[in-house]
């Protein structure tokens, strides 16, 4: 018997396709008394407990009954330098960046601070059941180093990148087209494909990058087609107007990124709310991925994401927290707010589709569905254990639940980190108590 083997027991839910409706039972596999055989950080088998326990009689069992075992959640857009400005009051996008985000990100020039915040982020993600995230670091190369180092300590599959920004930001947060290119190149060489790390070429957005810098970002993209690209698009109408004033030759906001060769199936475009018809055509043509950030869009008053409209065009949408404008690390709470945003537009988010979205759906958006997002044999053993009766209101509601979909909707609407009983990363349990930072003395408002 291998010493790193374990058999997880519980109710199992994993998707093999996007559900086409509530009755599409072929899109997922549900096993009432199931088991997942893990060895060397990989899923070796998934099936009924009585069958797998006979096949591996000497393997220790971690019994999570009656909880639900699912693939670990995937967050496709998060800003790790913003963990201490989450819940900062009273601004829309551009003011929020200038008043809170940019001053905070200057602190990440300090390697010790970046390391502490990166380690804290990984612990929070695990506490909330998130096993993969796509993150923006600050402009400082050391901040990306800290992010990848913290992820490597837990063997987490993480994607991230140093932001490139050479204008319209404080001097302490500006690089140059050349230094941004050089630092990104070094980080790609050091981290992309090292362990479970992936690199995302990261021009923050068109406002903070000059044409020369976007040209360098495009050069990186051409040189490293294996890397993702992440940036922001059409979050706020003032942002769009400012962008078009800086790039008057562009046909629209997305046209800026189009000109510099930044669009493709590996491109993640945060927000993508206020889109023109040509931009939607271009998304469909290039396969670039819009990223829906519901808690952030509501918090900043940015607008409502047209998920159904984009999906009808064959566009693959991802979903994400966008901490720190986003107000929760929890993908469950992200689904809660996504449901409401779509309700306001007469669109529906069935719980089966919701849980597909934050597991296999986001894996498909990243092109990683062969590695993460399901519980299929041969995939990486990133698993979340969910307790649908974790709080008294949840437990009371569950007394009346009769179907799996009802249970999922309870988790979607009422769940948070308390509903995450355990999180496994590459087969190892990771949910530990988070050390609380000391509370400072506060002044009257």
C-alpha positions in Angstrom: 0.0 0.0 0.0 1.2 3.5 -0.9 1.5 5.6 2.2 0.0 8.6 0.4 -3.2 6.8 -0.6 -6.6 7.7 0.9 -10.2 6.8 0.2 -12.6 9.7 0.7 -16.1 8.6 1.4 -19.3 10.6 1.0 -22.0 11.7 -1.4 -20.3 12.5 -4.7 -21.3 15.0 -7.4 -19.3 15.7 -10.5 -20.2 17.1 -13.9 -19.2 15.8 -17.3 -21.1 18.4 -19.3 -23.0 21.6 -18.8 -26.6 20.7 -17.8 -29.1 21.7 -20.5 -32.0 21.8 -18.0 -33.1 20.5 -14.6 -33.8 17.1 -16.0 -30.5 16.7 -17.8 -29.3 13.9 -15.4 -26.8 12.7 -18.0 -24.7 15.9 -17.5 -23.6 14.8 -14.0 -22.7 11.8 -11.9 -24.2 11.6 -8.4 -23.4 8.7 -6.0 -25.2 8.5 -2.7 -22.5 6.4 -1.0 -19.5 7.1 -3.1 -15.7 7.1 -2.8 -12.7 8.8 -4.4 -9.4 6.9 -4.4 -6.5 9.3 -4.2 -2.8 8.5 -4.7 0.1 10.8 -5.2 -2.2 13.8 -5.4 -4.2 12.4 -8.3 -7.7 10.8 -8.5 -7.2 7.1 -9.3 -10.8 6.0 -9.2 -14.3 7.3 -8.4 -17.3 5.1 -7.7 -19.4 3.4 -5.2 -17.8 3.0 -1.8 -18.5 -0.8 -1.5 -16.8 -1.4 -4.8 -13.7 0.8 -4.3 -13.3 -0.4 -0.7 -13.1 -4.0 -1.9 -10.5 -3.0 -4.6 -8.4 -1.1 -2.0 -9.0 -2.8 1.3 -5.9 -1.5 3.1 -6.3 2.1 2.1 -7.3 4.4 5.0 -10.7 5.9 4.7 -11.6 9.6 5.4 -15.4 9.3 6.1 -17.2 12.6 5.2 -20.7 11.2 5.3 -23.3 12.7 5.0 -21.5 15.6 3.3 -21.2 16.2 -0.4 -17.9 15.8 -2.2 -17.3 17.9 -5.3 -14.4 19.2 -7.3 -12.7 22.2 -5.7 -14.0 25.6 -6.7 -12.3 27.7 -9.3 -12.1 31.5 -9.1 -11.1 33.1 -12.4 -10.5 36.7 -11.3 -9.1 37.9 -8.0 -6.7 40.7 -6.9 -4.5 39.5 -4.2 -3.0 42.9 -3.3 -6.5 44.1 -2.5 -7.2 41.7 0.5 -6.9 44.6 2.9 -9.2 47.0 1.0 -12.1 44.7 0.6 -15.2 46.4 2.0 -13.9 49.9 1.5 -16.8 52.3 1.4 -18.3 54.5 -1.2 -16.9 54.8 -4.7 -17.3 53.6 -8.3 -14.6 52.0 -10.3 -12.1 54.8 -11.1 -12.5 56.6 -7.7 -12.2 53.2 -5.9 -8.9 52.5 -7.7 -7.4 55.8 -6.9 -8.7 56.1 -3.4 -8.1 52.6 -2.1 -6.5 50.2 -4.5 -3.5 52.1 -5.8 -2.3 53.3 -2.4 -2.7 49.7 -1.0 -0.8 48.2 -3.9 2.3 50.4 -3.2 2.8 48.3 -0.1 3.6 45.2 -2.2 7.0 46.6 -3.1 7.9 45.1 0.4 8.6 41.4 -0.2 7.8 40.6 3.5 4.4 42.2 3.1 3.7 40.5 -0.2 4.7 37.2 1.3 2.4 37.6 4.3 -0.6 38.6 2.2 0.0 35.8 -0.4 0.1 33.2 2.4 -3.1 34.7 3.9 -4.8 34.6 0.5 -4.1 30.9 0.0 -5.4 30.1 3.5 -8.6 32.0 2.8 -9.1 30.4 -0.6 -8.8 26.9 1.0 -11.1 27.9 3.8 -13.8 28.8 1.3 -13.3 25.7 -0.9 -11.4 27.4 -3.7 -8.5 25.3 -5.0 -7.6 27.2 -8.1 -7.6 31.0 -8.8 -6.5 33.4 -11.5 -4.9 36.3 -9.7 -3.5 39.8 -10.4 -0.4 40.6 -8.4 0.8 44.2 -8.1 3.2 45.9 -10.5 6.1 44.7 -8.4 7.9 41.5 -9.6 8.3 40.5 -6.0 4.6 40.4 -5.5 4.2 37.8 -8.2 7.1 35.8 -6.7 5.4 35.8 -3.3 2.1 34.7 -4.9 3.6 31.7 -6.7 5.8 30.8 -3.8 2.8 30.7 -1.4 0.8 28.6 -3.9 3.7 26.2 -4.3 3.9 25.6 -0.5 0.4 24.1 -0.7 0.9 22.6 -4.1 -2.1 24.6 -5.4 -2.9 25.0 -9.1 -2.7 28.8 -9.5 -2.5 31.2 -12.4 -1.2 34.7 -11.9 0.8 37.6 -13.2 2.4 40.9 -12.4 0.3 43.7 -13.7 1.8 45.9 -16.4 1.0 49.5 -16.0 3.0 52.5 -17.2 0.6 55.5 -17.0 -2.3 56.9 -15.1 -1.2 55.5 -11.8 1.1 56.7 -9.0 4.7 56.7 -9.8 5.4 53.9 -7.3 3.0 51.7 -9.3 4.4 52.3 -12.8 6.8 50.2 -14.8 7.8 50.9 -18.4 7.0 49.0 -21.5 10.5 47.5 -21.4 10.7 46.8 -17.7 7.2 45.3 -17.7 8.1 43.0 -20.5 11.4 42.0 -18.9 9.9 41.3 -15.5 7.0 39.3 -17.1 9.5 37.3 -19.2 11.5 36.4 -16.1 8.4 35.4 -14.2 7.2 33.2 -17.1 10.6 31.5 -17.3 10.7 30.9 -13.5 7.1 29.9 -12.8 5.0 28.9 -15.8 4.8 25.1 -15.8 6.8 24.9 -12.6 4.8 22.5 -10.4 1.2 23.5 -10.7 1.8 27.2 -11.6 0.6 28.9 -14.7 1.4 32.5 -15.8 -1.1 35.1 -17.0 0.3 38.0 -19.0 -1.4 40.9 -17.3 -1.8 44.4 -18.7 -4.1 45.8 -16.0 -6.4 47.6 -18.4 -6.1 49.9 -21.4 -6.2 53.0 -19.2 -3.0 52.2 -17.3 -1.1 50.9 -20.3 0.3 53.0 -23.1 0.2 51.8 -26.7 3.8 50.9 -26.4 3.2 48.7 -23.4 0.2 47.0 -25.0 2.5 46.3 -28.0 5.0 44.7 -25.6 2.2 42.7 -23.9 1.2 41.5 -27.4 4.8 40.5 -28.1 4.8 38.4 -24.9 1.5 36.8 -25.9 2.9 35.8 -29.3 6.1 34.5 -27.7 4.3 32.5 -25.0 1.0 31.2 -26.5 0.9 28.7 -23.6 0.3 31.5 -21.1 -3.1 33.0 -20.3 -3.8 36.7 -20.8 -5.9 38.6 -18.3 -7.2 42.2 -18.3 -10.3 44.2 -17.7 -13.0 45.2 -20.2 -16.1 47.5 -20.1 -16.7 47.4 -16.4 -17.9 51.0 -16.1 -19.2 53.6 -18.6 -16.8 56.3 -17.4 -14.0 53.8 -17.8 -15.1 53.1 -21.4 -15.2 56.8 -22.2 -11.8 57.4 -20.8 -10.3 54.4 -22.6 -11.7 55.6 -26.0 -10.3 59.1 -25.3 -6.9 57.5 -24.9 -7.3 55.3 -27.9 -9.3 57.5 -30.3 -8.4 55.3 -33.3 -10.0 52.2 -31.7 -13.5 51.2 -32.9 -14.4 50.2 -29.4 -12.9 49.2 -26.1 -12.2 45.6 -27.1 -10.7 46.9 -30.3 -7.8 48.2 -28.3 -6.9 44.7 -27.2 -7.6 43.3 -30.7 -5.1 45.7 -32.2 -2.3 44.4 -30.0 -2.9 40.7 -30.5 -4.2 40.1 -27.0 -7.4 38.2 -27.9 -7.8 34.4 -28.0 -9.2 31.4 -26.1 -6.7 32.0 -23.3 -7.8 35.6 -22.8 -9.8 36.4 -19.6 -11.7 39.7 -19.8 -12.9 40.8 -16.4 -16.5 42.2 -16.3 -17.4 42.7 -19.9 -20.7 44.3 -19.0 -21.3 47.2 -21.5 -20.5 45.6 -24.8 -21.2 46.9 -28.3 -22.5 44.5 -31.0 -19.1 44.5 -32.7 -17.4 43.5 -29.5 -19.8 40.6 -29.0 -19.1 39.5 -32.5 -15.3 39.7 -31.8 -15.6 37.7 -28.6 -17.5 35.0 -30.5 -14.9 35.0 -33.2 -11.7 35.0 -31.1 -13.0 32.7 -28.3 -11.9 35.2 -25.6 -13.6 34.6 -22.2 -15.7 37.2 -20.4 -15.5 36.9 -16.6 -18.7 37.7 -14.6 -17.9 39.3 -11.2 -21.3 39.7 -9.6 -20.4 40.9 -6.1 -18.0 43.5 -7.5 -20.4 44.7 -10.2 -23.1 45.2 -7.5 -20.7 46.8 -5.0 -19.3 49.4 -7.4 -22.7 49.9 -9.2 -21.1 48.9 -12.5 -24.0 47.2 -14.2 -25.5 43.8 -15.0 -23.7 41.0 -16.9 -25.7 39.6 -19.8 -24.9 36.0 -19.3 -27.7 34.5 -21.4 -27.1 36.9 -24.3 -23.4 36.1 -24.5 -24.0 32.4 -24.1 -26.6 32.5 -26.9 -23.7 33.6 -29.2 -21.6 30.6 -28.2 -19.4 32.6 -25.9 -17.9 30.8 -22.9 -18.4 32.9 -19.8 -16.4 32.4 -16.5 -17.5 33.6 -13.1 -15.3 35.0 -10.3 -15.2 36.8 -6.9 -13.0 39.9 -8.0 -11.9 40.4 -4.4 -11.3 43.2 -3.3 -14.1 45.1 -5.1 -15.8 41.8 -4.8 -17.2 41.4 -1.3 -16.6 37.7 -0.6 -13.9 35.0 -1.1 -16.7 32.5 -1.3 -17.7 31.1 -4.7 -21.0 30.1 -3.0 -21.8 33.7 -2.2 -20.6 34.7 -5.7 -23.3 32.3 -7.0 -25.8 33.9 -4.6 -25.3 37.3 -6.1 -25.0 35.9 -9.7 -28.5 34.5 -9.3 -29.8 37.9 -8.3 -28.1 39.8 -11.1 -29.5 37.4 -13.7 -33.0 37.5 -12.0 -33.0 41.2 -12.6 -32.7 40.5 -16.4 -35.2 37.7 -16.5 -32.5 35.1 -16.7 -32.3 32.0 -14.6 -29.4 30.3 -12.9 -30.4 26.8 -11.9 -28.4 25.3 -9.1 -27.1 22.5 -11.3 -25.8 25.0 -13.8 -24.4 27.1 -10.9 -22.3 24.3 -9.5 -21.2 23.2 -12.9 -20.1 26.8 -13.5 -17.7 27.1 -10.5 -16.2 23.6 -11.1 -16.0 22.2 -14.6 -17.4 25.3 -16.3 -14.6 27.5 -15.1 -12.1 24.8 -15.9 -13.4 24.8 -19.5 -13.0 28.5 -19.6 -9.4 28.1 -18.6 -8.8 25.2 -20.9 -7.9 23.0 -17.9 -10.9 20.6 -17.8 -8.6 17.7 -18.4 -6.8 18.5 -15.1 -9.2 20.1 -12.7 -13.0 20.7 -12.3 -14.2 17.1 -12.3 -13.7 14.0 -10.2 -12.6 11.9 -13.1 -9.8 9.4 -12.7 -6.5 10.9 -13.9 -7.4 14.4 -12.8 -5.8 16.3 -9.9 -7.2 15.6 -6.5 -8.6 19.0 -5.6 -11.9 18.4 -3.7 -14.3 20.3 -1.6 -16.4 18.7 1.1 -19.7 20.6 1.6 -22.0 20.6 4.6 -25.5 21.8 3.6 -26.6 21.9 7.3 -23.6 23.9 8.5 -25.7 26.7 10.0 -29.0 26.6 11.9 -30.9 28.3 9.0 -29.4 25.9 6.5 -30.2 22.9 8.7 -33.8 24.0 9.2 -34.3 24.5 5.5 -32.7 21.1 4.7 -35.4 19.4 6.8 -37.8 20.2 4.0 -35.4 19.5 1.0 -36.3 16.6 -1.1 -33.9 16.7 -4.1 -30.3 17.3 -4.9 -31.1 20.5 -6.7 -32.8 21.8 -3.6 -29.7 21.0 -1.5 -27.5 22.7 -4.0 -29.7 25.8 -3.9 -29.5 26.0 -0.1 -25.7 25.9 -0.4 -25.8 28.5 -3.2 -28.0 31.0 -1.3 -27.0 30.4 2.3 -23.6 28.8 2.1 -20.2 30.4 2.8 -16.9 29.1 4.4 -18.9 27.6 7.2 -20.4 25.2 4.7 -17.0 24.0 3.7 -16.2 21.1 6.0 -12.8 20.4 4.3 -10.8 21.3 1.2 -8.3 18.9 -0.3 -5.5 20.2 -2.5 -3.6 17.6 -4.5 -5.1 15.0 -2.1 -4.1 16.8 1.2 -6.5 18.5 3.6 -5.9 22.2 3.8 -8.7 23.9 5.8 -7.1 25.3 8.9 -7.9 28.1 11.3 -6.8 31.4 9.9 -4.6 33.5 12.2 -6.3 36.8 12.9 -4.5 40.0 12.4 -4.3 42.4 15.4 -7.0 45.0 15.4 -5.8 48.6 15.3 -7.1 51.4 17.3 -9.9 53.2 15.4 -10.8 56.8 15.1 -14.4 58.2 15.1 -15.8 58.5 11.6 
